[in-house]
Amino acid sequence: MTSTHTRQDFQTDQDVRWCPGCGDYTILSSVQNFMAGLDIPRENIVFISGIGCASRFPYYMNTYGMHSIHGRAPAIASGVANSRPELSVWVVGGDGDMLSIGGNHLIHALRRNIDLNILLFNNQIYGLTKGQYSPTSETGKRTKSSPTGSIDYPFNPVSLALGAEATFVSRTIDMDRDHTMDILQQAHEHPGAAFVEIYQNCNVFNDKAFIELTDKDTRDSNQIRLEAGEKILFDGGTKGVAIEEGRAFVVDVEQYGLDIVHTHDPALEDPATAFALSRLSHGPHGPTPIGVFRKVIRPSYEEELQKQILDAQESGAGDMQALISSNGTWDVP
């Protein structure tokens, strides 16, 4: 049986403990409101996190959940999803947790197309450990662990996910609740791995990192909203995005005309166009795309696994004891 919930049904008795003004509060509210609109029993929803500020999420969601170990949330969630494919499994972590020690687990969960909804909170800093540079911090970033400026080149999480052959790749912003809930809905409906990067402000250690995309005076000229089947226009329709020879670039519509502006199609099987769009910006500076970059349908890992299990059962194959006791040696001349 299913039931209709309210946001309060997904709130727990735990005090929400993030720094005042943290973007995580807004994301939590968006997720709880989104969950309330789903006709899914709470016992069929699981939130799994790693280590970091974002990883407190399972404490604040009145569902099943696990606060796991650093970087391993995608691996643990993969086990849950494969053993219980009827569950709605959500993975929550930050840019440090998922892209440093957890980077390997993330890319393999994506390439395998395991039916997970992966929410990566990107604040471009290590917040829980008090302000060290992270895998998405910009080159030259001065932090406690890079006092003269980071010499690392940062990840672009959307490009990384596309390179891992993720079938659903998207980006949203913490303060835009309507947009976030729309992305969550699309991720939930997608069969397979859904990757959602959420730009999340850390007002203590990296405040206003996304100000160009959120400030009312600059957001219209910098937010490029990707809508399936629509021309990619922004800044009141005066600017657009064109793609030629595998490269995306911004054009002035009055000067170059509307025909040159690309019509967005996230369902393209080849990820090259989505990748080109992801390279328009390397971080939240200047014109930056948000929305769904790629959404293609491919059999999920769970589907293929269940088929193999059924085939083995029907054929009588899959004798574990015979496999263990089989002769697995050979002679080397």
TORRONU-51771 format. One record per residue (C-alpha): x, y, z; residue in one letter; residue number from 1. Coordinates in pm, 1 decimal. Each point is the difference from the previous one (the first is absolute). Example, Ala and Ser with C-alpha at 12.3 -4.5 7.8 and 13.67 -1.06 7.14 Angstrom:
BEGIN
x,y,z,rest,nr
1230.0,-450.0,780.0,a,1
137.0,344.0,-66.0,s,2
//
This chain:
BEGIN
x,y,z,rest,nr
0.0,0.0,0.0,m,1
109.8,354.6,-66.6,t,2
-88.8,314.8,188.2,s,3
13.8,374.5,-50.1,t,4
246.9,177.1,225.6,h,5
81.6,352.8,106.9,t,6
344.0,150.4,46.7,r,7
-38.4,-45.7,375.6,q,8
-26.7,-374.7,-51.7,d,9
358.7,0.3,-126.6,f,10
136.3,211.6,285.3,q,11
163.4,-179.4,292.9,t,12
32.0,85.0,367.8,d,13
368.1,85.5,-50.0,q,14
117.0,360.0,27.0,d,15
126.2,109.6,-340.4,v,16
358.0,103.8,64.5,r,17
160.4,193.7,-281.2,w,18
152.0,345.3,18.5,c,19
-266.8,273.7,-10.1,p,20
-54.4,101.4,-360.7,g,21
144.2,-321.0,-148.0,c,22
-142.4,-100.2,-336.9,g,23
-60.9,-351.2,134.1,d,24
-310.5,127.1,180.5,y,25
-158.8,101.9,-329.2,t,26
92.3,-327.6,-166.8,i,27
-145.8,-198.3,291.3,l,28
-323.9,196.2,-26.5,s,29
-16.1,-59.3,-376.2,s,30
59.8,-373.6,39.1,v,31
-258.9,-35.7,277.2,q,32
-260.1,191.1,-200.2,n,33
78.9,-210.5,-305.7,f,34
-30.5,-325.8,193.7,m,35
-335.7,108.4,139.4,a,36
-135.2,11.3,-353.4,g,37
95.8,-358.4,-78.6,l,38
-239.1,-287.3,59.2,d,39
274.4,-216.0,145.8,i,40
-14.4,-140.7,354.3,p,41
280.2,142.7,210.8,r,42
122.9,-350.3,76.9,e,43
77.8,-41.2,-371.6,n,44
233.3,301.9,-7.0,i,45
366.1,-15.4,102.9,v,46
253.8,282.2,42.3,f,47
367.1,-96.8,19.6,i,48
281.1,244.7,66.6,s,49
373.8,1.6,51.0,g,50
190.1,250.9,214.8,i,51
-34.7,378.9,-5.7,g,52
-253.9,271.7,73.7,c,53
-240.1,-129.7,-265.7,a,54
29.2,-349.8,144.1,s,55
-219.0,86.0,298.4,r,56
-295.9,-31.8,-236.4,f,57
-114.8,-348.1,113.5,p,58
-47.2,131.5,356.0,y,59
-241.6,263.3,-126.1,y,60
-205.7,-216.9,-237.3,m,61
-270.8,-213.3,161.6,n,62
75.6,-294.8,-226.9,t,63
241.5,-289.1,14.9,y,64
359.3,109.5,-34.2,g,65
364.6,-47.4,81.3,m,66
277.3,241.8,88.5,h,67
282.1,-206.7,-146.6,s,68
374.8,53.6,-36.6,i,69
204.3,252.2,-191.4,h,70
-51.9,-25.3,-375.8,g,71
-170.3,-339.8,11.3,r,72
-364.1,108.4,-19.0,a,73
-36.0,-91.7,-372.1,p,74
143.6,-347.1,67.3,a,75
-228.3,-67.6,296.9,i,76
-299.5,140.2,-188.2,a,77
83.9,-227.8,-293.4,s,78
-34.0,-298.9,228.2,g,79
-335.6,122.3,129.4,v,80
-133.7,69.2,-349.6,a,81
109.1,-337.0,-137.6,n,82
-134.2,-202.4,290.5,s,83
-323.3,199.7,30.9,r,84
-79.2,136.6,-348.2,p,85
-350.6,106.1,107.4,e,86
142.0,273.1,227.3,l,87
58.4,364.6,-90.5,s,88
366.9,49.2,91.3,v,89
155.6,346.2,40.2,w,90
367.7,76.7,48.6,v,91
107.6,328.4,162.8,v,92
352.3,136.9,24.0,g,93
219.8,300.8,-53.4,g,94
266.5,78.2,-257.4,d,95
272.4,-109.7,241.0,g,96
-168.1,-325.4,99.3,d,97
-102.8,-111.6,-348.4,m,98
278.4,140.5,-216.8,l,99
308.1,-67.7,212.6,s,100
7.8,-328.7,191.6,i,101
-337.6,-95.7,-148.3,g,102
72.0,89.9,-362.5,g,103
62.3,-357.9,-106.8,n,104
-327.0,-125.5,152.9,h,105
-192.9,284.0,-163.5,l,106
118.1,-59.9,-355.7,i,107
-61.2,-375.2,18.4,h,108
-352.3,44.0,136.8,a,109
-66.8,233.8,-293.6,l,110
154.1,-217.0,-271.6,r,111
-184.7,-306.8,127.2,r,112
-326.3,195.7,-13.2,n,113
-110.4,-118.8,342.1,i,114
-344.2,136.0,88.4,d,115
118.7,269.2,241.9,l,116
-83.4,367.2,40.4,n,117
334.5,162.2,79.7,i,118
-9.7,352.7,146.5,l,119
342.4,165.6,5.5,l,120
1.7,319.0,208.3,f,121
277.0,211.7,-149.9,n,122
116.9,291.4,214.3,n,123
357.4,-12.9,-133.9,q,124
149.4,-34.0,349.2,i,125
42.8,-244.1,288.7,y,126
-251.0,137.3,248.6,g,127
-13.8,-263.8,274.7,l,128
376.5,11.0,53.5,t,129
-4.7,380.8,1.7,k,130
100.9,135.3,-335.8,g,131
258.1,-196.2,-198.5,q,132
-1.0,5.2,-381.0,y,133
-197.5,-278.2,-166.8,s,134
9.6,-177.5,-339.5,p,135
-227.1,272.9,-142.3,t,136
175.8,302.9,151.4,s,137
134.5,235.4,-264.2,e,138
371.3,18.1,-75.9,t,139
159.3,263.1,220.9,g,140
-253.5,-46.9,281.7,k,141
152.0,107.7,332.2,r,142
-108.7,-224.7,285.2,t,143
143.6,-144.6,321.0,k,144
153.9,-283.1,-201.8,s,145
107.4,224.1,-290.4,s,146
111.0,325.8,163.5,p,147
182.9,120.2,-311.8,t,148
-269.9,-122.2,-239.4,g,149
-102.0,-341.9,-126.3,s,150
207.8,-131.8,-289.7,i,151
-252.8,-275.2,-77.0,d,152
-223.1,13.4,-308.5,y,153
-360.8,-59.0,109.6,p,154
-251.9,-254.9,-115.6,f,155
-303.7,103.6,-199.4,n,156
-252.8,-243.3,157.1,p,157
-240.3,6.1,-294.7,v,158
281.7,-70.8,-247.1,s,159
124.0,-278.8,227.4,l,160
-343.7,-163.9,14.2,a,161
-39.2,20.5,-376.2,l,162
344.4,-151.6,-46.8,g,163
-107.7,-288.2,222.9,a,164
-291.4,-66.1,-241.5,e,165
-269.6,102.7,248.9,a,166
-343.7,-21.8,-159.4,t,167
-145.1,296.1,194.1,f,168
213.5,304.3,78.3,v,169
-130.6,329.6,136.6,s,170
82.6,312.4,199.5,r,171
-207.6,228.0,221.1,t,172
48.1,269.6,267.5,i,173
-89.9,-24.0,368.4,d,174
-199.0,325.1,16.0,m,175
-218.1,-80.7,-302.3,d,176
-249.5,-235.5,164.4,r,177
-235.2,-31.8,-297.8,d,178
283.7,-91.3,-234.0,h,179
148.2,-241.1,254.1,t,180
-330.6,-179.2,48.2,m,181
-46.4,-31.3,-376.5,d,182
345.6,-156.4,-31.9,i,183
-72.2,-235.0,292.2,l,184
-320.4,-111.6,-170.3,q,185
178.7,-75.8,-326.0,q,186
275.5,-183.7,186.3,a,187
-254.4,-208.3,191.0,h,188
-181.4,-97.3,-319.7,e,189
320.5,-96.7,-180.2,h,190
70.3,-376.3,-14.2,p,191
365.9,-32.7,91.4,g,192
264.4,222.0,153.4,a,193
-105.4,364.7,30.4,a,194
271.6,253.2,85.2,f,195
-101.0,340.1,140.6,v,196
262.5,262.8,76.2,e,197
-137.6,265.0,237.7,i,198
191.1,325.0,37.7,y,199
-16.9,52.7,376.0,q,200
119.8,310.2,179.0,n,201
231.2,-42.6,301.6,c,202
-46.4,338.7,161.0,n,203
274.8,-58.6,257.4,v,204
295.0,-128.9,-202.0,f,205
-87.3,84.4,-362.3,n,206
-274.9,259.9,8.5,d,207
-145.7,135.8,-324.4,k,208
188.8,-248.3,-217.1,a,209
-308.0,-13.1,-224.7,f,210
-100.1,364.5,25.4,i,211
16.9,52.5,-376.3,e,212
-275.2,-259.4,-41.1,l,213
-214.4,101.0,297.6,t,214
18.8,378.3,35.8,d,215
-305.9,168.9,-151.0,k,216
218.8,247.4,-191.0,d,217
211.5,-265.0,-173.9,t,218
-191.6,-327.8,-6.6,r,219
-198.6,67.2,-319.4,d,220
318.3,71.5,-194.9,s,221
178.8,-308.6,136.7,n,222
-257.9,-276.5,48.6,q,223
-37.9,-204.3,-319.1,i,224
-310.1,-212.8,51.3,r,225
-3.7,-322.2,-199.2,l,226
-348.5,-104.1,-111.9,e,227
-57.9,-302.0,-224.7,a,228
-119.6,99.1,-345.3,g,229
67.7,371.7,55.6,e,230
260.0,234.5,-142.1,k,231
270.8,66.7,258.9,i,232
-58.8,368.7,66.0,l,233
72.5,217.5,303.9,f,234
40.4,360.1,110.8,d,235
-353.8,82.7,-107.5,g,236
42.7,-180.0,-331.7,g,237
278.6,231.6,-114.0,t,238
267.1,-270.9,23.3,k,239
7.4,-362.3,-100.8,g,240
224.3,-304.4,-14.3,v,241
128.3,-137.1,-328.8,a,242
187.9,-326.1,-55.0,i,243
241.8,-47.2,-286.6,e,244
274.5,-257.6,-49.3,e,245
-63.8,-143.4,344.5,g,246
37.3,332.3,181.3,r,247
-271.9,201.0,173.4,a,248
23.9,378.9,9.0,f,249
-216.7,302.8,78.5,v,250
-131.6,216.2,-284.5,v,251
-183.9,329.4,-25.4,d,252
-340.5,-84.7,-149.4,v,253
-50.2,339.5,-164.4,e,254
336.1,-24.4,-172.2,q,255
-3.1,-367.1,-103.8,y,256
-369.9,-80.5,-20.7,g,257
-212.0,-266.7,164.9,l,258
82.5,-278.7,-246.0,d,259
350.4,-43.8,139.3,i,260
-132.4,-57.3,353.3,v,261
3.0,-364.9,103.3,h,262
-324.6,-184.3,82.5,t,263
57.3,-208.3,311.2,h,264
-51.6,-375.5,-21.3,d,265
111.9,-186.3,314.9,p,266
-112.3,-330.7,-154.0,a,267
287.8,-11.9,-249.2,l,268
173.3,-335.0,39.6,e,269
341.9,149.7,-72.0,d,270
102.1,206.0,306.3,p,271
226.3,229.4,-204.1,a,272
-251.6,285.2,-22.2,t,273
-83.3,-19.9,371.2,a,274
372.3,-0.6,75.4,f,275
51.1,310.1,-214.9,a,276
-273.3,176.5,197.5,l,277
164.0,-102.8,327.5,s,278
321.9,171.2,-112.8,r,279
-163.1,341.2,-48.3,l,280
110.1,77.6,354.7,s,281
246.4,-163.8,232.4,h,282
-165.8,104.5,320.7,g,283
-276.3,249.8,79.2,p,284
149.6,300.6,-176.1,h,285
-149.5,168.2,-303.8,g,286
-268.9,-168.7,-210.2,p,287
-59.9,-340.9,159.4,t,288
-249.0,-269.6,-109.0,p,289
-244.3,-145.0,252.8,i,290
-259.1,-267.0,-63.8,g,291
20.1,-346.0,-157.1,v,292
302.2,-53.5,-224.3,f,293
-64.2,-363.0,-87.7,r,294
-294.3,-236.9,39.2,k,295
21.4,-324.6,-195.0,v,296
-157.8,-338.1,63.2,i,297
218.8,-304.1,48.0,r,298
-73.7,-319.5,194.3,p,299
84.4,44.1,365.2,s,300
250.3,-223.1,174.6,y,301
-275.0,-146.2,215.9,e,302
-206.4,-98.3,-305.3,e,303
290.5,-186.1,-158.1,e,304
94.8,-162.2,329.9,l,305
-352.9,-126.8,61.8,q,306
-9.0,-144.4,-353.8,k,307
320.8,-193.1,64.8,q,308
-136.1,-134.8,327.6,i,309
-325.4,-114.1,-162.7,l,310
186.0,-156.8,-293.2,d,311
223.7,-191.0,241.2,a,312
-298.9,-120.7,200.9,q,313
-189.4,-113.2,-309.2,e,314
297.6,-174.8,-156.1,s,315
113.0,-165.8,320.3,g,316
339.8,163.2,-33.6,a,317
169.8,196.2,273.5,g,318
116.8,-284.9,225.2,d,319
218.6,188.2,248.9,m,320
145.7,-314.3,154.7,q,321
98.1,-134.3,-340.3,a,322
166.7,330.3,-81.1,l,323
195.5,7.0,325.8,i,324
118.5,-360.7,-37.0,s,325
77.5,21.6,-370.6,s,326
352.8,-47.4,-130.4,n,327
132.2,351.1,-52.0,g,328
366.0,-83.4,-54.3,t,329
216.0,-38.8,-308.3,w,330
346.7,-121.7,-90.3,d,331
273.0,243.8,-94.0,v,332
263.5,-165.0,-221.2,p,333
//
